[in-house]
């Protein structure tokens, strides 16, 4: 009996060792990319969203990152915030990215920046590929004036209530002059566009996650994520 127990124990140890050495390839896909301008200005911070899904029957739990490509090299964005730390074949994940584009690093005025490559882990472990990636190319430009230099995209939670059922209010400063507001779905399709009011009717819109841009008279864009429930 002891011999059999030792044999089974040795078999299990060997089996676990084999499983640990098997290479698992994670196939990622960019489902949507929202909030990327065509042109960015030196020193400008850009905030954008990306929805990533898994094309293989594997599950990953851990850090998720986004990289930019320019000058033939990949650069990790300054910071990312994922909706959660889990991604699976039927569980896409939304990642919010913040990055300051500047000639203080390897960028030069006129350079094109390719956005974007998702990665998990350290980008090499686990092994991963990106299938059918959605990419956007933006150009770095020199600010031509004070107005251009100060305009920016600001991410802040200003939607009230959130989640919402029928109407939302913009919780911005009372002196903020709204020029227009645009609501996008997770694919970047415009769901709704309104004028200078600080209130939006969402009762006729589909339930789910969407993204709201509120553009002010001075050119600042306030962005927030909205969950609609009916």
C-alpha positions as CSV (number, residue, x, y, z in Angstrom):
1,X,0.0,0.0,0.0
2,X,2.8,2.4,0.9
3,X,4.5,1.6,-2.4
4,X,1.2,2.5,-4.3
5,X,0.8,5.7,-2.3
6,X,4.4,6.8,-3.1
7,X,3.8,6.0,-6.8
8,X,0.6,8.0,-6.9
9,X,2.3,10.9,-5.1
10,X,5.2,10.9,-7.5
11,X,2.8,10.7,-10.5
12,X,0.8,13.7,-9.2
13,X,4.0,15.8,-8.7
14,X,5.2,14.9,-12.1
15,X,1.8,15.8,-13.7
16,X,1.7,19.2,-11.9
17,X,5.2,19.9,-13.2
18,X,4.1,19.1,-16.8
19,X,1.0,21.3,-16.5
20,X,3.1,24.2,-15.2
21,X,5.5,24.0,-18.2
22,X,2.8,24.0,-20.8
23,X,2.7,27.2,-22.8
24,X,-0.7,29.0,-23.0
25,X,-1.2,31.5,-25.7
26,X,-3.8,34.2,-25.0
27,X,-5.4,35.8,-28.0
28,X,-6.7,39.3,-27.3
29,X,-9.0,41.4,-29.5
30,X,-9.7,45.2,-29.4
31,X,-13.5,45.5,-29.6
32,X,-13.7,49.3,-29.4
33,X,-11.5,52.3,-29.1
34,X,-13.1,55.6,-27.9
35,X,-11.8,59.1,-27.2
36,X,-8.7,59.4,-29.4
37,X,-8.2,62.7,-31.3
38,X,-6.7,63.0,-34.7
39,X,-4.2,65.5,-33.5
40,X,-2.5,66.0,-30.2
41,X,-0.5,68.9,-29.0
42,X,2.9,68.8,-27.3
43,X,2.3,68.4,-23.5
44,X,-1.3,67.3,-23.9
45,X,-2.7,64.5,-21.8
46,X,-5.1,62.3,-23.6
47,X,-7.7,60.0,-21.9
48,X,-9.3,57.2,-23.9
49,X,-11.2,54.0,-23.4
50,X,-10.6,50.5,-24.9
51,X,-12.7,47.4,-24.7
52,X,-10.7,44.1,-24.9
53,X,-12.0,40.6,-25.2
54,X,-10.4,37.1,-25.2
55,X,-10.6,34.9,-28.3
56,X,-9.4,31.8,-26.7
57,X,-11.1,29.6,-24.0
58,X,-8.8,30.9,-21.4
59,X,-9.3,33.1,-18.4
60,X,-6.8,35.7,-17.1
61,X,-6.8,37.6,-13.9
62,X,-4.2,40.3,-13.2
63,X,-2.8,43.5,-14.5
64,X,-3.8,44.9,-18.0
65,X,-1.8,47.5,-19.9
66,X,-1.9,49.5,-23.1
67,X,1.0,50.3,-25.3
68,X,1.6,53.0,-27.9
69,X,3.9,52.6,-30.9
70,X,6.1,55.4,-32.3
71,X,9.6,55.5,-33.7
72,X,9.5,51.7,-34.1
73,X,9.2,51.1,-30.3
74,X,6.3,50.3,-28.0
75,X,5.7,52.5,-25.0
76,X,3.4,51.7,-22.1
77,X,0.9,54.5,-21.4
78,X,1.3,56.5,-18.2
79,X,-1.5,54.7,-16.4
80,X,-4.5,52.4,-16.9
81,X,-7.6,51.6,-14.9
82,X,-9.4,48.5,-15.8
83,X,-13.1,47.9,-15.0
84,X,-12.0,44.8,-13.2
85,X,-8.9,42.5,-13.1
86,X,-10.5,39.6,-15.0
87,X,-10.9,38.8,-18.7
88,X,-12.4,35.7,-20.3
89,X,-13.9,34.6,-23.6
90,X,-17.3,35.9,-22.6
91,X,-16.2,38.6,-20.3
92,X,-14.8,41.7,-22.2
93,X,-13.0,44.3,-20.1
94,X,-13.0,48.1,-20.5
95,X,-9.7,49.8,-19.9
96,X,-9.3,53.6,-19.3
97,X,-5.9,55.0,-20.3
98,X,-4.1,58.2,-19.4
99,X,-1.1,59.4,-21.4
100,X,0.8,62.7,-21.7
101,X,2.3,63.1,-25.2
102,X,5.4,65.3,-25.2
103,X,8.7,66.0,-26.9
104,X,10.3,65.5,-23.5
105,X,10.5,61.8,-24.5
106,X,11.3,60.2,-27.9
107,X,8.4,62.0,-29.7
108,X,9.1,64.8,-32.2
109,X,6.7,67.4,-33.6
110,X,5.0,65.8,-36.7
111,X,5.5,62.2,-35.4
112,X,2.6,59.7,-35.8
113,X,1.6,57.6,-32.8
114,X,-0.2,54.4,-33.4
115,X,-2.7,53.5,-30.8
116,X,-2.9,50.9,-29.4
117,X,-1.7,47.4,-28.3
118,X,-3.3,45.7,-25.3
119,X,-1.2,43.3,-23.2
120,X,-1.5,41.3,-20.0
121,X,1.2,40.3,-17.6
122,X,4.5,41.5,-18.8
123,X,3.6,41.2,-22.4
124,X,5.5,38.0,-22.8
125,X,4.3,35.8,-20.0
126,X,1.6,34.6,-20.6
127,X,2.3,34.3,-24.4
128,X,-0.2,36.5,-26.2
129,X,-1.2,37.7,-29.7
130,X,-3.6,40.5,-30.8
131,X,-6.2,39.5,-33.4
132,X,-7.9,42.0,-35.7
133,X,-6.7,45.0,-33.7
134,X,-8.5,48.3,-34.0
135,X,-5.8,51.0,-34.3
136,X,-5.8,54.8,-34.6
137,X,-3.0,57.0,-35.8
138,X,-2.6,60.5,-34.3
139,X,-0.1,63.2,-35.0
140,X,1.8,65.3,-32.5
141,X,1.6,69.0,-33.3
142,X,3.1,72.2,-31.8
143,X,0.6,74.3,-30.0
144,X,-0.3,77.3,-32.2
145,X,-1.7,79.4,-29.4
146,X,-2.7,79.6,-25.8
147,X,-6.2,78.3,-26.5
148,X,-5.0,75.2,-28.1
149,X,-2.4,74.6,-25.4
150,X,-4.9,74.8,-22.6
151,X,-7.7,72.8,-24.1
152,X,-7.8,69.2,-22.8
153,X,-9.8,66.2,-22.0
154,X,-10.6,65.7,-18.4
155,X,-11.9,62.5,-16.9
156,X,-14.0,62.9,-13.8
157,X,-17.2,61.3,-12.5
158,X,-19.9,64.0,-13.1
159,X,-22.9,62.0,-14.3
160,X,-25.8,62.0,-11.8
161,X,-27.3,59.4,-11.3
162,X,-25.0,56.7,-12.5
163,X,-26.3,54.0,-13.1
164,X,-29.2,55.8,-14.8
165,X,-32.7,54.8,-15.9
166,X,-34.2,57.7,-17.8
167,X,-32.4,61.0,-17.3
168,X,-29.0,62.2,-16.2
169,X,-27.7,65.5,-15.0
170,X,-24.2,66.9,-15.6
171,X,-22.6,67.6,-12.2
172,X,-20.2,70.3,-13.5
173,X,-19.5,73.7,-11.9
174,X,-22.4,76.1,-12.3
175,X,-20.2,78.5,-14.3
176,X,-19.3,75.8,-16.9
177,X,-20.8,76.7,-20.3
178,X,-21.7,73.5,-22.2
179,X,-21.4,73.7,-26.0
180,X,-22.6,70.2,-26.7
181,X,-22.7,66.6,-25.3
182,X,-22.1,63.4,-27.2
183,X,-22.9,59.9,-26.0
184,X,-21.1,56.9,-27.6
185,X,-21.6,53.2,-27.3
186,X,-18.7,50.8,-26.7
187,X,-18.0,50.6,-30.4
188,X,-17.7,54.3,-30.8
189,X,-21.1,54.8,-32.5
190,X,-22.9,58.0,-31.5
191,X,-26.0,57.2,-29.5
192,X,-27.1,60.8,-28.7
193,X,-26.1,64.4,-29.3
194,X,-27.5,67.4,-27.5
195,X,-26.9,71.1,-27.1
196,X,-26.1,73.5,-24.3
197,X,-28.4,71.9,-21.6
198,X,-26.8,70.1,-18.7
199,X,-29.4,67.3,-18.7
200,X,-29.8,64.3,-21.1
201,X,-32.7,62.0,-21.7
202,X,-31.4,58.4,-21.9
203,X,-34.8,56.6,-21.6
204,X,-34.9,55.6,-25.2
205,X,-31.3,54.3,-25.3
206,X,-30.2,50.7,-25.0
207,X,-29.1,49.4,-21.6
208,X,-25.4,48.9,-21.1
209,X,-22.1,50.8,-20.8
210,X,-21.6,54.0,-22.8
211,X,-19.3,57.0,-22.8
212,X,-20.2,60.6,-22.5
213,X,-18.2,63.6,-23.8
214,X,-19.3,67.1,-22.6
215,X,-17.6,69.8,-24.7
216,X,-17.5,73.3,-23.0
217,X,-17.3,76.7,-24.7
218,X,-13.6,77.0,-23.8
219,X,-12.9,73.7,-25.6
220,X,-12.4,71.5,-22.6
221,X,-13.9,68.0,-22.9
222,X,-15.2,66.3,-19.8
223,X,-15.5,62.5,-20.1
224,X,-17.3,60.0,-18.0
225,X,-18.5,56.4,-18.3
226,X,-22.3,55.8,-17.9
227,X,-24.2,52.6,-17.1
228,X,-27.8,52.7,-18.4
229,X,-30.3,50.3,-16.8
230,X,-34.0,49.9,-17.7
